[in-house]
């Protein structure tokens, strides 16, 4: 995971859409690391003893690690991986990762009458700010989509990213309802955790054997279970994620092919180009030209 955050200006037109995004980001907080980072703007930084309150809604997803959360409406509770924290405007709150584990967090801040209506209709409530939805790749995917759309702030991006936020809220609501009826399947849980590890480490050269070890299963079991469940071997799954990420990066003409190869931890630009052509039928240069015709 590459740490990232961005605070976004909005126009009257953006706000008239009904939902607009104010900030988004992701952080990997290591063991014993200061939290939150002092680099955040003053209006988002907080002292644990005092806590804070926002003038916005925020969805925060803890993908890995654990910590604690407390708000005006929720007593202090232990937060584990696979938990969504939902923050409400004007609601005092505080949270932090466990110093012994750290955590991986994704967040998006937003506001607008669409969300106000969802709260008024009791789809979301301050007393249920801690939502243990479980480990789900779909939530990571939507969070990463939001982050990518905010990076360049291309014209008209606000309604598009607001739509992704609404999709995210729908996904969270659906998962909460499903969890009330379906017992967790251990194999599904392990595969979902593996997918998240792949996505959050897409810019690293990671070992499948190491992931199996981290998940406390044998490599042979993990490879077989992953392929049975997903229809694709874990190594090929990771390569496909890297290729899809490369496609996004290639739309930025300021990035050279070798720079993209390096950022995705391919051993060489030649290997990256060869693999990219095998998977897409086009070389990176041909793909880039085709996207800008």
C-alpha positions as a Python dict, from the first residue, in 0.01 Angstrom:
ca = {
    (1, 'X'): (0, 0, 0),
    (2, 'X'): (119, 351, -87),
    (3, 'X'): (-4, 604, 168),
    (4, 'X'): (-220, 872, 6),
    (5, 'X'): (-470, 1137, 104),
    (6, 'X'): (-632, 1430, -72),
    (7, 'X'): (-870, 1704, 39),
    (8, 'X'): (-1094, 1819, -243),
    (9, 'X'): (-1247, 2158, -330),
    (10, 'X'): (-1608, 2153, -447),
    (11, 'X'): (-1815, 2389, -660),
    (12, 'X'): (-2180, 2486, -626),
    (13, 'X'): (-2249, 2254, -921),
    (14, 'X'): (-2076, 1962, -742),
    (15, 'X'): (-2282, 2020, -430),
    (16, 'X'): (-2609, 2047, -623),
    (17, 'X'): (-2561, 1686, -743),
    (18, 'X'): (-2682, 1564, -405),
    (19, 'X'): (-2362, 1399, -282),
    (20, 'X'): (-2010, 1539, -303),
    (21, 'X'): (-1674, 1403, -189),
    (22, 'X'): (-1451, 1611, 37),
    (23, 'X'): (-1151, 1383, 94),
    (24, 'X'): (-1022, 1032, 38),
    (25, 'X'): (-714, 831, 119),
    (26, 'X'): (-546, 522, 255),
    (27, 'X'): (-277, 464, 515),
    (28, 'X'): (-70, 177, 641),
    (29, 'X'): (0, 251, 1007),
    (30, 'X'): (294, 46, 1131),
    (31, 'X'): (353, -78, 1484),
    (32, 'X'): (419, 202, 1735),
    (33, 'X'): (363, 471, 1470),
    (34, 'X'): (221, 811, 1573),
    (35, 'X'): (-150, 832, 1484),
    (36, 'X'): (-292, 1028, 1315),
    (37, 'X'): (-7, 1162, 1105),
    (38, 'X'): (94, 1519, 1192),
    (39, 'X'): (96, 1588, 815),
    (40, 'X'): (-285, 1597, 805),
    (41, 'X'): (-446, 1946, 798),
    (42, 'X'): (-525, 2093, 1138),
    (43, 'X'): (-902, 2052, 1096),
    (44, 'X'): (-858, 1673, 1055),
    (45, 'X'): (-583, 1617, 1311),
    (46, 'X'): (-688, 1526, 1666),
    (47, 'X'): (-553, 1449, 2009),
    (48, 'X'): (-670, 1115, 2153),
    (49, 'X'): (-765, 1266, 2490),
    (50, 'X'): (-983, 1533, 2329),
    (51, 'X'): (-1120, 1345, 2028),
    (52, 'X'): (-1284, 1544, 1749),
    (53, 'X'): (-1603, 1604, 1548),
    (54, 'X'): (-1637, 1657, 1171),
    (55, 'X'): (-1879, 1860, 961),
    (56, 'X'): (-1910, 1565, 720),
    (57, 'X'): (-1974, 1193, 693),
    (58, 'X'): (-1684, 953, 665),
    (59, 'X'): (-1662, 585, 580),
    (60, 'X'): (-1343, 424, 713),
    (61, 'X'): (-1256, 62, 636),
    (62, 'X'): (-1001, -121, 850),
    (63, 'X'): (-864, -386, 615),
    (64, 'X'): (-590, -521, 840),
    (65, 'X'): (-486, -490, 1204),
    (66, 'X'): (-691, -381, 1503),
    (67, 'X'): (-753, -89, 1736),
    (68, 'X'): (-1020, 92, 1938),
    (69, 'X'): (-1310, 326, 1860),
    (70, 'X'): (-1537, 542, 2072),
    (71, 'X'): (-1800, 804, 1990),
    (72, 'X'): (-2070, 1006, 2165),
    (73, 'X'): (-2323, 735, 2072),
    (74, 'X'): (-2100, 424, 2092),
    (75, 'X'): (-1907, 302, 2391),
    (76, 'X'): (-1537, 220, 2352),
    (77, 'X'): (-1496, -103, 2156),
    (78, 'X'): (-1224, -317, 2000),
    (79, 'X'): (-1199, -281, 1622),
    (80, 'X'): (-1072, -575, 1418),
    (81, 'X'): (-988, -614, 1050),
    (82, 'X'): (-1293, -612, 826),
    (83, 'X'): (-1469, -333, 1019),
    (84, 'X'): (-1632, -22, 872),
    (85, 'X'): (-1639, 289, 1091),
    (86, 'X'): (-1910, 539, 998),
    (87, 'X'): (-1861, 895, 1123),
    (88, 'X'): (-2146, 1148, 1137),
    (89, 'X'): (-2141, 1531, 1119),
    (90, 'X'): (-2113, 1691, 1461),
    (91, 'X'): (-2066, 1352, 1635),
    (92, 'X'): (-1770, 1343, 1876),
    (93, 'X'): (-1545, 1043, 1817),
    (94, 'X'): (-1194, 907, 1849),
    (95, 'X'): (-1016, 597, 1727),
    (96, 'X'): (-665, 463, 1689),
    (97, 'X'): (-480, 144, 1593),
    (98, 'X'): (-334, -94, 1847),
    (99, 'X'): (34, -3, 1892),
    (100, 'X'): (127, -373, 1872),
    (101, 'X'): (-41, -435, 1536),
    (102, 'X'): (-97, -106, 1354),
    (103, 'X'): (-362, -118, 1081),
    (104, 'X'): (-444, -55, 715),
    (105, 'X'): (-718, 204, 671),
    (106, 'X'): (-911, 340, 373),
    (107, 'X'): (-1146, 636, 402),
    (108, 'X'): (-1368, 875, 213),
    (109, 'X'): (-1536, 1190, 347),
    (110, 'X'): (-1853, 1329, 190),
    (111, 'X'): (-2182, 1509, 251),
    (112, 'X'): (-2508, 1598, 80),
    (113, 'X'): (-2886, 1548, 95),
    (114, 'X'): (-2864, 1194, -49),
    (115, 'X'): (-2675, 1078, 260),
    (116, 'X'): (-2901, 1284, 487),
    (117, 'X'): (-3198, 1095, 344),
    (118, 'X'): (-3033, 756, 405),
    (119, 'X'): (-2979, 853, 769),
    (120, 'X'): (-3332, 988, 808),
    (121, 'X'): (-3468, 662, 669),
    (122, 'X'): (-3259, 472, 930),
    (123, 'X'): (-3033, 287, 688),
    (124, 'X'): (-2743, 421, 897),
    (125, 'X'): (-2741, 543, 1257),
    (126, 'X'): (-2495, 701, 1501),
    (127, 'X'): (-2553, 418, 1749),
    (128, 'X'): (-2433, 172, 1484),
    (129, 'X'): (-2112, 345, 1382),
    (130, 'X'): (-1907, 23, 1412),
    (131, 'X'): (-2004, -216, 1133),
    (132, 'X'): (-1822, -554, 1128),
    (133, 'X'): (-1888, -637, 762),
    (134, 'X'): (-1589, -871, 728),
    (135, 'X'): (-1299, -890, 484),
    (136, 'X'): (-1430, -810, 137),
    (137, 'X'): (-1229, -733, -174),
    (138, 'X'): (-1527, -544, -318),
    (139, 'X'): (-1494, -272, -53),
    (140, 'X'): (-1121, -231, -120),
    (141, 'X'): (-1193, -215, -494),
    (142, 'X'): (-1447, 65, -450),
    (143, 'X'): (-1219, 257, -213),
    (144, 'X'): (-931, 233, -461),
    (145, 'X'): (-1160, 349, -743),
    (146, 'X'): (-1251, 655, -539),
    (147, 'X'): (-885, 727, -468),
    (148, 'X'): (-786, 693, -836),
    (149, 'X'): (-1062, 931, -949),
    (150, 'X'): (-951, 1196, -700),
    (151, 'X'): (-585, 1194, -801),
    (152, 'X'): (-617, 1400, -1120),
    (153, 'X'): (-947, 1580, -1050),
    (154, 'X'): (-1047, 1559, -1415),
    (155, 'X'): (-1344, 1770, -1517),
    (156, 'X'): (-1674, 1615, -1410),
    (157, 'X'): (-1510, 1371, -1168),
    (158, 'X'): (-1721, 1469, -866),
    (159, 'X'): (-2054, 1315, -979),
    (160, 'X'): (-1866, 1002, -1088),
    (161, 'X'): (-1687, 957, -757),
    (162, 'X'): (-2008, 1042, -567),
    (163, 'X'): (-2171, 754, -753),
    (164, 'X'): (-1897, 520, -634),
    (165, 'X'): (-1954, 638, -276),
    (166, 'X'): (-2325, 557, -310),
    (167, 'X'): (-2231, 213, -447),
    (168, 'X'): (-2000, 170, -146),
    (169, 'X'): (-2280, 260, 97),
    (170, 'X'): (-2511, 13, -75),
    (171, 'X'): (-2246, -258, -54),
    (172, 'X'): (-2196, -196, 318),
    (173, 'X'): (-2571, -205, 385),
    (174, 'X'): (-2603, -529, 186),
    (175, 'X'): (-2315, -696, 370),
    (176, 'X'): (-2462, -603, 707),
    (177, 'X'): (-2792, -767, 614),
    (178, 'X'): (-2619, -1076, 472),
    (179, 'X'): (-2411, -1119, 788),
    (180, 'X'): (-2733, -1143, 989),
    (181, 'X'): (-2825, -1465, 808),
    (182, 'X'): (-2512, -1636, 675),
    (183, 'X'): (-2246, -1798, 895),
    (184, 'X'): (-1892, -1715, 787),
    (185, 'X'): (-1723, -1977, 571),
    (186, 'X'): (-1359, -2017, 675),
    (187, 'X'): (-1233, -2082, 321),
    (188, 'X'): (-1418, -1779, 186),
    (189, 'X'): (-1275, -1568, 468),
    (190, 'X'): (-916, -1679, 391),
    (191, 'X'): (-957, -1616, 17),
    (192, 'X'): (-1103, -1271, 81),
    (193, 'X'): (-815, -1185, 312),
    (194, 'X'): (-569, -1304, 45),
    (195, 'X'): (-733, -1087, -221),
    (196, 'X'): (-701, -784, 2),
    (197, 'X'): (-335, -860, 69),
    (198, 'X'): (-283, -878, -310),
    (199, 'X'): (-458, -546, -371),
    (200, 'X'): (-287, -359, -88),
    (201, 'X'): (56, -486, -193),
    (202, 'X'): (18, -453, -571),
    (203, 'X'): (323, -225, -584),
    (204, 'X'): (544, -480, -404),
    (205, 'X'): (715, -802, -510),
    (206, 'X'): (523, -1034, -278),
    (207, 'X'): (563, -1408, -234),
    (208, 'X'): (258, -1635, -257),
    (209, 'X'): (427, -1867, -6),
    (210, 'X'): (465, -1575, 235),
    (211, 'X'): (97, -1487, 202),
    (212, 'X'): (-2, -1848, 280),
    (213, 'X'): (222, -1835, 586),
    (214, 'X'): (64, -1504, 696),
    (215, 'X'): (-280, -1664, 663),
    (216, 'X'): (-167, -1965, 871),
    (217, 'X'): (-232, -2223, 597),
    (218, 'X'): (-1, -2439, 387),
    (219, 'X'): (104, -2314, 44),
    (220, 'X'): (-38, -2628, -124),
    (221, 'X'): (-378, -2586, 46),
    (222, 'X'): (-388, -2213, -26),
    (223, 'X'): (-302, -2248, -395),
    (224, 'X'): (-562, -2521, -446),
    (225, 'X'): (-833, -2345, -244),
    (226, 'X'): (-773, -2010, -415),
    (227, 'X'): (-792, -2162, -764),
    (228, 'X'): (-1102, -2367, -675),
    (229, 'X'): (-1277, -2065, -526),
    (230, 'X'): (-1164, -1800, -778),
    (231, 'X'): (-1109, -2006, -1091),
    (232, 'X'): (-755, -1873, -1123),
    (233, 'X'): (-423, -1946, -951),
    (234, 'X'): (-310, -1685, -695),
    (235, 'X'): (0, -1588, -896),
    (236, 'X'): (-208, -1527, -1209),
    (237, 'X'): (-462, -1331, -1004),
    (238, 'X'): (-187, -1101, -880),
    (239, 'X'): (-49, -1054, -1232),
    (240, 'X'): (-394, -960, -1359),
    (241, 'X'): (-427, -699, -1086),
    (242, 'X'): (-91, -554, -1186),
    (243, 'X'): (-189, -544, -1555),
    (244, 'X'): (-516, -367, -1475),
    (245, 'X'): (-327, -115, -1262),
    (246, 'X'): (-74, -69, -1545),
    (247, 'X'): (-359, 15, -1785),
    (248, 'X'): (-463, 299, -1557),
    (249, 'X'): (-106, 426, -1521),
    (250, 'X'): (-49, 416, -1898),
    (251, 'X'): (-321, 677, -1950),
    (252, 'X'): (-83, 923, -1785),
    (253, 'X'): (164, 1022, -2061),
    (254, 'X'): (403, 1174, -1807),
    (255, 'X'): (489, 823, -1684),
    (256, 'X'): (743, 623, -1883),
    (257, 'X'): (687, 251, -1939),
    (258, 'X'): (996, 161, -1738),
    (259, 'X'): (874, 381, -1453),
    (260, 'X'): (539, 199, -1451),
    (261, 'X'): (717, -138, -1459),
    (262, 'X'): (930, -35, -1161),
    (263, 'X'): (631, 102, -964),
    (264, 'X'): (457, -236, -997),
    (265, 'X'): (772, -431, -898),
    (266, 'X'): (830, -607, -1230),
    (267, 'X'): (1188, -730, -1256),
    (268, 'X'): (1246, -535, -1579),
    (269, 'X'): (1067, -312, -1831),
    (270, 'X'): (1123, -583, -2093),
    (271, 'X'): (951, -848, -1881),
    (272, 'X'): (665, -611, -1806),
    (273, 'X'): (616, -524, -2174),
    (274, 'X'): (628, -892, -2275),
    (275, 'X'): (374, -992, -2010),
    (276, 'X'): (150, -695, -2088),
    (277, 'X'): (134, -794, -2456),
    (278, 'X'): (61, -1157, -2366),
    (279, 'X'): (-232, -1051, -2149),
    (280, 'X'): (-378, -769, -2364),
    (281, 'X'): (-256, -836, -2719),
    (282, 'X'): (-89, -493, -2728),
    (283, 'X'): (245, -363, -2610),
    (284, 'X'): (228, -88, -2346),
    (285, 'X'): (312, 173, -2614),
    (286, 'X'): (43, 39, -2848),
    (287, 'X'): (-212, 35, -2565),
    (288, 'X'): (-128, 395, -2475),
    (289, 'X'): (-171, 510, -2839),
    (290, 'X'): (-499, 320, -2873),
    (291, 'X'): (-638, 490, -2560),
    (292, 'X'): (-570, 838, -2701),
    (293, 'X'): (-699, 806, -3055),
}
